Amino acid sequence: MRNVIIIGSGAAGLTAAIYTSRANLSPLLIEGKEPGGQLTLTTDVENFPGFPNGIMGPELMDTIRKQAERFGTEFVFGEVTKVDLGTRPFSVHFGEQSEQCGALIISTGASARLLGLDAERRLMGHGVSVCATCDGFFFKDQEIAVVGGGDSAMEEALFLTKYARKVSVIHRRDKLRASKIMQDKAFRNEKVDFIWDSTVVDLHENGTNELAGISIQNLKTKKTERRDVTGLFVAIGHTPNTQLFQGQLELDVAGYIVTKGGNTQTSVPGVFAAGDVADHVYRQAITAAGTGCMAAIDAERWLESQE
């Protein structure tokens, strides 16, 4: 039986691995279908402490992974298909294998909802983004677009006006879903304009495989026009990767894992949650890493209390 199993290999899971392995808990980390998490879709990361000249997202994840390996974390590539949290030790099934553990750390993250266009993933980090806080700095004095109509989209658009020359908000309907206060802020900002009843139907690249423009279709008239924007921020929400835990852990109305009392403890003692799977507010690499550290310490203390 394992002391600790960690599900997920983004910033939260890898940080939890560093701390649990340094505590001599010999953790097993199951990497999941997207090893490295969302940062592997990001090119330059300039807001992670310790890298004054920035670092590539995949390189940052590889660096943290090597650090966890150095302290003795065992990695296995696989996707968890089933967990049993009703009895102790907990059971975790992946591929043709299953393992048992005394404590479980869940860091499966949340997946940004995308538009479903062919070039979307290819251009991620090359003009297409799902995080204004992460990438807005790279679009100084440029014309960019934000897709969405909720509070998140308005927050992204307003944040981007710090850098961009113009921000066009593209929304499928003729009115926003965002709260009144966020709508008012967006309508008052002279850098923000709105394209109503429309959706993005195509992405255009330049010769260096960077975004050079988008095609927008009006859903009422069916007319299509091109906008020569160099940045497209998709803000149509996130889906927490919690399907495995439905009916076993307490989730909020949006599907995020609920943690207790200011720490990472979930509704099942001995099961801890870190990173974007429990955080729908900040969603940053550094906050994910911070909660990964918290989960490792919480798990270590919980195991000691059981002994």
N, C-alpha and C positions, 0 to 999 in steps of 0.2 A: 504494500500500500504506500502511496505517495503522501508526503506531508502536505504539499500544496500542488495544485494544478492551476495553471493560468490559461484562460481561453482568450486568444487574440494577441497580435504581435505589433500593434501600433505603439505610440509613445507611452500610453498607460501600461499596457501589458509588459513591454520591455523594461520599463522602470520598476514595475513590481517584481520582475525577474531579477534585476540587479539587487534589490533590497532583500528579497527572500533568499537568494543564493548566498549573499554575504552573511545572512543570519543562520547559515548552515542548514537550511530547510530543503535543499536539493530539489528545487522546483522543476516540474515538467511544464513546458510551454507548448501549447498546440497552436500553430501559426494561423490557421484559417485559410480561406480561399483567396484572401488578398494580403499576403505577407507584407508587413510594414505599414499597413493601414492607409489612410487617405493621404498621408504625406508623400507616398510614392507617386501620387498624381501631380505633385507640386514641383516646379523647377527650383527657383531660388527661394530660400527661406532666410529672411533677414531679421526676424524678430525673435529668434530663439537665443537666449543668453549664452554667451561664450564664443560666439562666432561673429566677430566685428566686421568681417568682410562677407558675411552671408555664407550659406552652404546649400547645396542641392538637397531637395527633400529625400530622395532615395539614399544619398550618401549619409545624411543625418541618421536615418533609420538603421543603416548598415553599421554606423559607428556605435550606436547604442546597443545594437544586437551583439557586436563583438565584445562590448563591455560586459554584457550579461553572460556571454559564453565564457569569458575569462574567469568569472567567479563560480562557474560550475553549473549554469542553467542547462538543462537538457532540452533540446528543441526537436519537435517532430512536425513534419509537414502533413497537414490533414485538416479536414473540416469536420467539426463536431456535429453529429447527427441526432444525438439523444443525450439527455442528462437525467439522472434520477436523484432528486434532492429530498425525497420523502424519507429516506433512511440514511443512517450513518454507518460506515463511511459513504460519501457521495460517489456515484458512478458516472463516468464520462465515457461516451462511446464515440469513436471516430474511425472511419474506414472499417477494417475488419477487426479492429482492436477495441478494448475497453480497459479503463484504468479506474482505480478507486483512490480517494484522497480524503484527508482529514479536513482540509480547508480548500475552498474554491474561490478563485478570483476571476470575475467576469470582466473582460475588457474588449468586448466584441464590437464596440463603436456604433456609429450611426452612418448610414449611407445617404449622401445627398441625392435627392431626386433629380434626374436629368430629363432633357427634352426628348431623348431617343433618336437624335439625328446621327447619321453615319459618322460624321467627322468629329463629333463632340468629344469623345474620349481621346482621339488622336491629337486634338488641339488643346486638351486640358493642360494648363501651364504654358500654353503658347498663344494666349489671347482669350481663352475660355477659362473661367474660374467659378468656384462655388464659395469663395471666401474673400470678401472685400477687405477685411482686416489683414488677411495674409498677403494679398496681392495688389491692393489699391495703389500702393506706392509706385508701382511700375508703370502707371498710366498717367503720369504727370502731363497736363496740358493736352490730353487726347480726348476724342469723342468716343464714348462707350455706351453700352446699353445694359439694362437690368431687366430680367424677366421675372414677373411675379406681381402680386397685388396685396400681399399681407404685410404684417408689421416687419417681418424679416426683410422683405424686399425694400420697404421704405427705409429701414435702418441702413441697408447696404447702399442704397442710392444716395442718401444724405451723407454717409461716411465718404463715399467716392467723390462728392463735390469738393472735398478738401484737395483733391489732386486733379481731377478731370476738368476739361474745359466745358464739357456738356455731358449730361447723363439723361438718356432717354429710357423711360420706364415703359415696358411693353406688357400689356395685360389683356387677357382673353375676354374680359367683360368691359362694360362701360362705366363701372364704378369699382372702387377698391374694397377689399376685405379688411384692410388695416384699420386700427382704432382711429377714432376721430382726431386725437391729438397728433398721431403720426401722419395722417392725411394732411392736416393743416400745415405741419412743418414742411412736408414735401411740396405742397401747392405754393407755399410762400417762397420757396427757394428758386431764385431766378435761373439757376443752372440746370434745373430739372424740368423736362417736358414729358408729356404722356402720349403714348400711342395706344388708343383704345380698341377693343374688339379685335385684337390681332394676336398672331402667334408667329414665332420664328420657324421657318420651314426649311432653311438651308444655310450653310456656313460656307464662306469663300476664303480661300487661302492665297497668300502671295507666294513668290518664288522660293522663300526660305521657310515654308511651312508654318507661317504665322497667320493668325486671323487677320483678314483684310476687309471683311464686310459680311453682312447678313442679309438674307431675304426674308421679308416680313409679309405675311398674308393677312388681309382683312377678312375676318370670318363671316362678315355680312355681305360684302360686295364681291369677295373672292379675288380681288385684285392683289397683285404682288408687287412690292417695291423693294429696291435694294438700298441699304444704308451702309455707308463706308465707315463702319466703326472698327476700332482696333482692339476693343475689349468687350466681352460678353460675360456678364455675371448672372448665373442661373440661381434664383432665390425662390424656388417653389417648394421648399421644405426639405426635411430630413426624415428618414425612416430608421428608428433605432433597431439594431439587430438583436431583437429579443424574442423572436418566434419560438426558440427552444425553451424559453422559460415561462411561457404563458401557462397559467394554471398552477405554477409552482412557486413563483415569486410575485410579490406585489408590484404592479406596474401602474403608472399614472395613465390619464386618459389618452395621452399621445403615444403610450407604449414604452416609455422610458422606465428603467428600474428605479424604484423608490428606495432611498437610503435613509437611515435613521440617525437622529440625534447629532448631526454635524459630522458624522464619520462615514465610512464606506460600508457599514453593516447593512445588509438587506433584511427582508422580512424572515429569512431563514438563518438562524444562527450558524456561523461558520462559512457563510457565503457572502462575498464582498464584491462590490461593483466599482469600477474605476473608468474614467474617461467619458467619451461622448455617449456611451450606452446609458449613462445616468445623468448627463449634463446637456441640457438643451439651451443653455444660456450663453456660455462662453465659447465652447467648441474650439479651443486653441491647443496647439501641441504642448505648450508649457503647462497649461492647467491640467491636461490629460496626464502629463508626466507627474505633476504634483499629486493628483489623486491616486496614481499608481503607487507612489511612495506611501501614501496614507493607507492604501489597501494592504500593502505588504506588512506594514507595522501593525495594523489592526489584526491581520491574519496571524502574525507571530504571537501577539499577546493573547489572542483567543485560543490558539493551540496550547500555549503555556497554561492558561486557566483550566483547560480540559485535563491536562496531565495532573 
